[in-house]
Amino acid sequence: MKKVIKICSIILVSSMFVLSCNEDTIDMSNYQEAGQSLPFQEALQLKKDKAKYNPSEDVTFTVNAVHPNTSIRYKYLGKTLSEVPLSSTSWTWTPPSDDFKGYMVELVKNTNGDETILGTVAVDVSSDWTKFPRYGFLSKFGNVNSSQRNDILNNLKDHHINGIQYYDWHAKHHIPLPLDSSGNPESSWLDLFNREVKLETVKGYIDSGHQLNISSMFYNLLFGAWHPEDGDGFSNQWLLYNDQYRNSINKHDLGGLGAILVTDPANNAWQDYIFNKTDDVYNNLDFDGWHLDQLGDRGTIYDYNGYQVNLENSYNDFMEEVTERYPNKKHALNAVDQFGQNQILKAPVDFAYTEVWSREQYSDLAQVILENNQISENQYNTVLAAYMNYDSSEGAFNTPSVLLADAVIFAFGGAHLELGEHMLSREYFPYNNLYMEDKLKASLLEYYDFMVAYENLLRDGGEFMMPSVSSNNLKVNNWPPLYGSISLVGKKVDNKQVYHLLNFNGVSTLNWRDNSKTQTAPTIFNDVEITINSTSSVSKVWFASPDFRGGASQELEFKSTGNQIKITVPYLEYWSMIVLEN
């Protein structure tokens, strides 16, 4: 049975073919019968003490019990570095001193020669968190006591979140931190939606986060004034206008609350003003950097003197200046639906950040990441603000839509801004009408472990390739995804060939946002036989999946005949990874 709605276009980006369309083509005849689900449970609740670690820094692990015949296995990309008995509920490990490496730690119970994984956790050793950014958010800064703050931060730490965006923590966009008559910060203030913000809460989050090696980025527009008043020192000469005669200020309307007045980012006087106000922030709060926001394409705009302004070029100018002013701080600028990204990623930023709006397909998520790679010449990794189940206002998040979106984003080397005090579903971060079911909570821990443990394959260079893979069990195709098929993404990283199997067999939509929460879980498969055509000699094949055994790697037997490598993939739910080593 087929339901054909629209023919989609295929675009070549960074040696990958990426599908972009707004509708779906369904071929139900390709769906296969389901296999056996093999859910994983963390029997020993293995945890580590920080979100990331600096080179030569010790890692402290804890478990809730000690099981007999259980060992701790430390791995790097499928290779065992060392293995010791589990003898205590707390211990330390010093990883190799190499910078920017991800490791997997497995608790393995041996029963008469049969191994069972009782727990896994990843470890990221990186001196700079923006090399592999894993971004979270905070959005409530009122009466949040230290115990509540620690609970939130520890949850983010367990997901390896190494940087946090402090959303709407400020008072006014042009005066983010209000000072009293003595030049000291006020103890509390109201944000633009009249919510109370307490200095103690903001400072407490920053300081406690640093103890977990989590960096803090303060949110603010790079342009914008909120209700400027006499005494603010603000000038209308810094504003942008919709006409040459200053009849209409360019503004972002917020209904009954008023409007954000848009300033010219390239105006030197505006830069001096907002940088001086930013000095007040850094002098009183130990933020690690500035998460800069914009408002997308503003149309045809003019400065105070009636000259047309190229907004995208002004972003580059502003970022050059802010980096010169604050060379030891981190900076990222949101490319709203990719607006201005060609200029942003040629400026001195620390990672790529895109808020995704009009690109609605799973293939579009991959395309944005590939575009960012291409624009930045593979210098920056990407964080996507991609809001799941956006139109839904009650109930639970749709677990299949979230996991499949994360599988695509992570497989292509990106990260997903989604975790804070709650899971994110709207661009207004405090919105918290949807909750996560237990299945999603448990799976996300494994997905974030997987992203960290194998970051050197997922996010550390390499070259995407068009794989040649076939199967007698399943329908497979090279990316982009098709209904009823396993979509393949190939990548060469040093002496390794990496094959990602992304499962679109059984899904009901190729729209990642899944506004109406109709996405269905893909069909589960066990022991899938596949054949990989490879001209390279292969010495080892291994497999790992965030959906199987906590992401623990497993060496596979293989049969090599000419240029063909035949293997059996143990499990495929949402995402499985195969690695061939030369």
Buried (B, 14 or more C-beta within 10 A) or exposed (E): EEEEEEEBEEBEBBEBEBBBBBEBBBBEEBBBEBBEEEEBEBBBEBBBBBBBBEBEBEBEBBBEEEBEEBBBBBBBBBEEEEEEEBEEEEBEBEBEEEEBBBBBBBBBBEEEEEBBBBBBBBBBBBEBBBBBBBBBBBBBBEEBEEEBBBEBBBBBBBBBBBBBBBBBBBBBBBBBBBBEEEEEBEEBBEBBEEBEBBBBBBBBBBBBBEEBBBBBBBBBBBBBBBBBEEEBEBBEBBBBBBEEEBEEBBBBEEEEEEBBBBBBBBBEEBBEBBBEBBEBBBEBBEBBBBBBBBBBEBEEBBBBEEEEBEBBEBBBBBBEBBBEBBEEBBBBBBBBBBBBBBBBBBBEBBBBBBBBBEBBBBBBBBBBBBBBBEBBEBBBBBBBBBBBBBEBEEEBBBBBBBBBBBBBBBBBBBBBBBBBBBBBBBEEBBBBEBEBBEBBEBBBBBBBBBBBBBBBBBBBEBEBBEBBBEBEBBBBBBBBBBBBBBBBBBBBBEEBBBBBBBBBBBBBBBBBBBBEBEBEBBBBBBEBEBBBEBEBEBEBBBBBBBBBBBBBBBEBEBEBEEEEBBBBBBBBBBBBBBBBBE
